[in-house]
């Protein structure tokens, strides 16, 4: 197993300081809806989920889990009910009822219209035609005009997809609100999904992992594939051969690695678009003051371009809420010109982002300067696949998942169009089983 970085995990990696561990990207996993499937099986192996379907207490988010800041005060939940008109609330009720209906919908084969992973759901045109629209267009078609509702939906698209509602497929937008209806809560840890990475690495074993190894070329060999790489800080040339290969990286990276694709890249490569993000971890000697609803795990600011912050120490006992903590702050760059967004990101410094974080959080926490001790910033140029209109159910995405020459298998969340743990897990299991079958191994499928 080859890893480019010194640390494993990609956008699910984590960090740690004297206060707490904290995430650098993905920070939670919705509890599985069923005890079946690869995610539930993995969680049982990791001791997070028991045989009775119950989850380890330390992995569950405690209440309060969400709050929203608006005009000087924090409110419970992520929908702004304070000051909402009768029409606002009526539209929210209609939206919720429509999501309930779509969440329960099934096709003629009995498949859910919107499922986790998406491979388990319906591919009938009745539902997939939503992919032709943006989520903003779909809201307009359905007669939703409430600015509060539109903001909540736009926030959801930015949160899960790194794109505005106007740049997100309506199918993906509806999926967000329907696929996980009535799940049993969120699973998280101070280090976010870095905890899952650490547990997975235990099963791999340190001796089987080549860190700081830059694979630059993957070419056909007599009995499979040969990978050419530069290993270690001295960039020593090395090579590896394998009969079956699982390539778990984004399509734009694969297009540069696979020798034959450099000469003639597949047409589908250009269809894959990735949103850039910034993540900042703010270490505090004490929790800052705030007015209204108390500190929650997820803290969102109405009208902000950021997604707010999560609290790394939230699962400790309530008595620690006033003590030292780490806020993990998220900011997706959601412009339509992604190349321009990455160029803008590349031109920013840590000090630039310190100014942005301070301007974003200071209205909600006026004593922030008195309790802040350190700010660390991570810039992610290609943080997550963007489910633009036409992409999720377009032929390009599905063509990209096909194995090359029957022995090079592709696994990554971009193959689903949704940058989510469940999708990464699905493709990892799918490709591992395919490789084992090609090697003549008997496979009792997790899928």
C-alpha positions in Angstrom: 0.0 0.0 0.0 1.5 3.3 -1.1 0.7 6.7 0.5 2.0 10.0 -0.9 1.9 11.8 2.4 3.7 11.2 5.8 0.2 10.9 7.3 -2.6 8.6 6.1 -6.2 9.8 5.6 -6.4 12.4 3.0 -9.3 14.7 3.8 -10.3 12.5 6.7 -6.9 13.1 8.5 -6.7 14.6 11.9 -4.3 16.5 14.3 -3.7 16.8 18.0 -2.4 19.3 20.5 -2.3 19.6 24.3 -6.0 20.4 24.4 -7.5 17.7 22.2 -7.4 15.8 19.0 -9.3 17.5 16.1 -10.3 16.9 12.5 -8.7 18.4 9.4 -11.6 17.5 7.2 -14.4 14.9 7.5 -15.6 14.9 11.1 -18.7 12.6 11.4 -20.6 9.6 10.1 -24.4 9.3 10.2 -25.3 6.2 12.1 -26.2 3.4 9.6 -29.9 2.9 8.9 -29.6 -0.9 8.9 -27.3 -3.4 10.6 -26.6 -4.9 7.2 -24.0 -3.7 4.7 -20.3 -2.9 4.7 -20.4 0.2 6.9 -22.3 -1.5 9.7 -20.0 -4.5 9.5 -17.0 -2.3 9.7 -18.4 -0.5 12.7 -19.0 -3.8 14.4 -15.4 -4.8 13.7 -14.2 -1.6 15.2 -16.3 -1.9 18.3 -18.4 1.2 17.5 -21.6 -0.9 16.9 -22.7 -3.8 18.9 -24.4 -7.0 17.7 -27.6 -5.6 19.0 -27.3 -2.5 16.8 -26.5 -0.2 19.7 -23.6 2.3 19.3 -20.8 2.9 21.6 -21.8 5.8 23.9 -18.5 7.7 23.4 -19.1 7.8 19.6 -22.5 9.4 19.8 -23.0 13.1 19.6 -24.5 14.4 22.9 -27.1 17.1 23.0 -27.2 19.9 22.1 -26.0 18.9 18.7 -26.8 22.0 16.6 -27.4 25.7 17.0 -27.7 28.8 14.7 -26.4 32.3 15.2 -28.6 35.3 14.0 -28.4 38.9 14.9 -26.5 38.6 18.2 -28.2 35.5 19.6 -27.8 31.7 19.2 -30.9 29.6 18.5 -31.5 25.8 18.6 -31.4 23.9 15.4 -30.3 24.8 11.9 -33.6 26.4 10.6 -34.1 30.0 11.7 -37.5 29.9 13.4 -36.9 33.2 15.3 -38.9 35.9 13.4 -40.2 33.4 10.8 -43.5 34.4 9.2 -46.5 32.1 9.0 -45.6 31.5 5.3 -42.0 30.6 6.1 -43.2 28.0 8.6 -45.8 26.7 6.2 -43.2 26.3 3.4 -40.9 24.5 5.9 -43.7 22.1 6.8 -44.5 21.5 3.1 -40.8 20.9 2.3 -40.4 18.4 5.2 -43.5 16.5 4.1 -42.2 16.3 0.6 -38.9 15.0 1.8 -40.7 12.4 3.9 -42.6 11.3 0.9 -39.6 11.1 -1.4 -37.6 9.4 1.3 -40.2 6.6 1.5 -40.6 6.3 -2.3 -39.6 3.0 -4.0 -39.4 1.9 -7.6 -41.0 -1.1 -9.3 -38.0 -3.3 -8.1 -38.5 -2.3 -4.5 -35.4 -0.1 -4.4 -35.5 3.1 -2.4 -35.5 6.2 -4.7 -32.7 7.7 -2.6 -30.4 5.3 -0.7 -27.1 4.9 1.0 -24.9 4.1 -0.8 -26.4 5.4 -4.1 -25.7 2.1 -5.8 -28.4 0.5 -3.6 -31.0 3.1 -4.8 -33.1 3.4 -7.9 -31.7 4.3 -11.3 -35.2 4.8 -12.7 -35.7 8.0 -14.8 -38.6 9.0 -12.5 -35.9 10.0 -10.0 -32.7 10.4 -11.9 -34.2 13.1 -14.1 -33.8 15.4 -11.1 -30.1 15.4 -12.0 -30.8 17.6 -15.0 -31.8 20.5 -12.7 -29.9 22.4 -10.1 -31.3 22.3 -6.5 -32.1 26.0 -6.8 -34.1 25.4 -10.0 -36.0 22.5 -8.4 -36.9 24.7 -5.4 -38.3 27.3 -7.7 -40.2 24.7 -9.7 -41.8 23.4 -6.5 -42.9 27.0 -5.5 -40.6 27.4 -2.5 -39.9 31.1 -2.1 -39.0 31.4 1.6 -35.5 32.9 2.0 -35.0 31.0 5.2 -35.8 27.7 3.6 -33.6 28.5 0.6 -30.8 29.5 2.9 -31.1 26.2 4.8 -31.0 24.1 1.6 -28.1 26.2 0.3 -26.2 25.6 3.5 -26.8 21.8 3.2 -25.4 21.8 -0.3 -22.3 23.8 0.7 -21.9 21.5 3.8 -22.0 18.2 2.0 -20.9 19.1 -1.5 -18.9 22.3 -1.4 -21.3 23.9 -3.9 -24.2 26.3 -3.7 -27.7 25.1 -4.4 -27.4 26.8 -7.8 -24.4 24.6 -8.6 -25.7 21.3 -7.1 -27.7 18.7 -8.9 -31.3 18.6 -7.6 -31.0 14.8 -7.3 -28.0 15.3 -4.9 -29.9 18.0 -3.1 -32.9 15.8 -2.5 -30.7 12.9 -1.7 -29.2 14.9 1.2 -32.6 15.4 2.8 -34.1 11.9 2.1 -31.5 9.2 2.0 -30.8 9.2 5.7 -34.2 10.1 7.1 -34.6 8.9 10.7 -31.0 7.7 11.2 -30.0 7.1 14.8 -27.8 10.1 15.2 -24.3 11.1 14.3 -21.1 9.2 15.1 -18.0 11.3 15.8 -14.8 11.6 17.8 -12.6 14.5 18.8 -10.4 13.7 15.8 -13.4 13.2 13.5 -13.1 10.6 10.8 -9.4 10.4 11.6 -10.5 7.9 14.2 -11.8 5.6 11.5 -8.6 6.0 9.5 -6.5 5.1 12.6 -8.6 2.0 13.2 -8.4 0.9 9.6 -4.6 1.3 9.6 -4.4 -1.1 12.5 -5.8 -3.8 10.3 -3.4 -2.9 7.5 -0.3 -3.0 9.6 2.5 -0.5 9.5 4.9 -2.9 7.7 2.5 -3.1 4.7 2.3 0.7 4.2 4.8 2.7 2.2 4.5 6.3 3.5 6.0 9.3 1.7 6.0 7.3 -1.5 5.2 9.3 -4.7 3.8 6.9 -7.3 4.3 8.8 -10.6 3.7 6.1 -13.3 1.4 3.1 -13.5 2.0 0.9 -16.6 1.1 -2.5 -17.8 3.5 -5.3 -16.9 3.5 -9.0 -18.0 1.3 -10.3 -15.3 -0.5 -7.1 -14.2 0.9 -3.7 -13.4 4.1 -2.0 -12.5 4.1 1.2 -10.3 7.2 3.5 -10.5 7.7 5.7 -7.5 10.0 8.0 -5.5 10.2 6.9 -1.9 11.2 8.7 1.3 12.7 12.2 1.9 15.6 11.4 -0.5 13.1 10.5 -3.3 14.8 7.1 -4.0 13.5 5.4 -7.2 11.5 2.2 -6.4 9.0 0.1 -8.3 6.3 -2.4 -7.3 4.5 -5.1 -9.4 1.1 -6.5 -8.8 -1.4 -8.8 -10.6 -4.4 -6.8 -9.3 -4.3 -3.1 -8.3 -6.8 -0.9 -6.5 -6.2 2.7 -7.3 -7.9 4.8 -4.7 -7.4 8.4 -5.9 -9.4 11.1 -7.7 -9.8 10.8 -11.5 -7.6 13.8 -12.3 -4.8 12.1 -10.4 -5.4 8.8 -12.1 -5.3 10.5 -15.5 -1.7 11.5 -14.7 -0.6 8.3 -13.2 -1.8 5.7 -15.8 0.8 5.8 -18.6 -1.7 5.0 -21.4 -4.1 7.7 -20.2 -1.4 10.3 -20.5 -1.3 9.7 -24.2 -5.1 9.3 -24.6 -7.0 10.4 -21.5 -10.6 9.0 -21.3 -13.3 11.5 -22.2 -14.9 11.2 -18.8 -11.9 12.7 -16.9 -12.9 16.3 -17.7 -16.4 15.8 -16.3 -15.1 15.4 -12.7 -15.0 18.7 -10.8 -13.6 19.2 -7.3 -14.4 21.9 -4.7 -11.6 23.6 -2.8 -12.0 24.1 0.9 -10.3 25.8 3.9 -10.3 24.2 7.4 -9.0 26.1 10.4 -8.5 24.8 13.9 -8.7 27.4 16.6 -7.3 26.5 20.0 -8.9 28.3 22.9 -7.9 28.4 26.6 -11.6 28.6 27.5 -14.8 28.5 25.6 -15.8 32.0 24.4 -18.9 33.6 25.7 -22.1 33.6 23.7 -25.7 34.7 24.1 -28.8 32.5 23.8 -28.8 28.7 23.2 -25.7 27.0 24.7 -22.6 25.7 22.9 -23.4 22.8 20.6 -21.4 20.3 18.6 -22.2 22.0 15.3 -22.4 25.8 15.4 -23.6 27.6 12.3 -23.8 31.3 11.5 -26.8 32.4 9.5 -25.9 34.2 6.3 -22.1 33.4 6.6 -20.1 32.1 3.7 -18.5 29.7 6.2 -20.1 26.6 7.6 -19.4 27.6 11.1 -17.5 25.2 13.4 -17.6 22.0 15.3 -16.3 21.5 18.9 -13.6 18.9 19.3 -14.3 18.5 23.1 -18.1 18.3 22.8 -18.3 14.7 23.8 -16.6 15.3 27.2 -18.7 15.7 30.3 -20.8 18.9 30.4 -18.6 20.3 33.2 -15.8 20.7 30.6 -17.8 23.0 28.3 -16.2 26.1 29.8 -12.7 24.7 29.7 -10.0 24.7 26.9 -11.3 23.5 23.6 -10.6 23.4 19.8 -13.1 24.8 17.3 -12.8 23.3 13.8 -14.0 25.9 11.3 -15.0 25.1 7.7 -15.1 27.3 4.6 -15.9 25.9 1.1 -15.0 28.0 -2.0 -18.2 27.5 -3.9 -17.7 29.7 -7.0 -18.6 28.2 -10.4 -15.1 28.8 -11.8 -13.2 26.2 -9.8 -9.8 26.9 -11.4 -10.2 30.6 -10.3 -11.2 29.4 -6.8 -8.1 27.3 -6.5 -5.9 30.1 -7.8 -7.5 32.4 -5.2 -6.9 29.8 -2.5 -3.3 29.3 -3.5 -2.7 33.0 -3.2 -3.9 33.2 0.4 -1.8 33.0 3.6 -2.4 31.8 7.1 -2.7 35.5 8.2 -5.3 36.1 5.5 -7.4 33.3 6.9 -6.9 34.4 10.5 -8.6 37.7 9.5 -11.5 35.8 7.8 -12.0 33.5 10.8 -11.9 36.4 13.2 -14.4 38.5 11.2 -16.7 35.5 10.9 -16.7 34.5 14.6 -16.2 37.7 16.4 -19.9 38.9 16.2 -20.9 35.7 17.9 -18.1 35.6 20.4 -17.0 39.1 21.4 -14.3 37.8 23.8 -12.7 35.6 21.2 -9.4 37.6 21.2 -9.1 37.1 25.0 -9.4 33.3 24.8 -7.8 32.4 21.5 -4.3 30.9 21.7 -3.5 29.5 18.3 -4.9 29.2 14.8 -3.8 26.5 12.3 -5.0 26.4 8.7 -5.3 23.7 6.1 -5.9 24.6 2.4 -7.5 21.7 0.4 -7.3 22.4 -3.4 -9.4 19.4 -4.4 -11.3 18.6 -1.2 -14.4 16.9 -2.6 -16.1 15.9 -5.8 -18.8 18.3 -6.8 -22.2 16.8 -7.9 -23.0 19.4 -10.6 -26.2 19.1 -12.5 -26.0 16.2 -15.0 -23.0 14.6 -13.3 -24.4 12.0 -10.8 -26.4 10.2 -13.4 -24.3 11.1 -16.4 -22.5 8.4 -18.4 -19.1 9.8 -17.5 -19.3 8.9 -13.8 -20.5 5.4 -14.5 -17.9 4.8 -17.2 -15.1 5.9 -14.8 -15.9 3.0 -12.4 -15.1 0.3 -14.9 -11.9 -1.7 -14.3 -9.1 -1.2 -16.8 -7.9 -4.4 -18.5 -9.8 -6.3 -15.8 -7.0 -5.8 -13.3 -6.8 -2.1 -12.4 -9.8 -1.3 -10.2 -10.8 2.2 -9.2 -12.0 3.2 -5.7 -12.8 6.8 -4.6 -15.8 8.8 -3.5 -15.7 10.7 -6.8 -17.0 7.6 -8.5 -20.3 8.3 -6.7 -20.3 12.0 -7.1 -20.8 12.4 -3.3 -17.7 12.8 -1.1 -19.0 10.7 1.8 -17.6 7.9 3.9 -20.3 5.5 3.0 -19.6 5.9 -0.7 -15.8 5.5 -0.2 -16.5 2.4 1.8 -18.7 1.0 -0.9 -16.2 1.5 -3.7 -13.4 0.1 -1.5 -15.2 -3.1 -0.7 -16.5 -3.4 -4.3 -13.0 -3.1 -5.8 -11.3 -5.3 -3.2 -13.9 -8.1 -3.9 -13.4 -7.7 -7.6 -9.6 -8.0 -7.3 -10.0 -11.1 -5.1 -12.3 -12.7 -7.6 -9.8 -12.0 -10.4 -7.1 -13.8 -8.3 -9.4 -16.8 -8.0 -10.4 -16.3 -4.4 -13.8 -17.2 -3.1 -15.6 -14.1 -1.9 -18.5 -13.8 0.5 -19.5 -10.4 -0.5 -20.0 -7.7 2.1 -22.3 -5.9 -0.4 
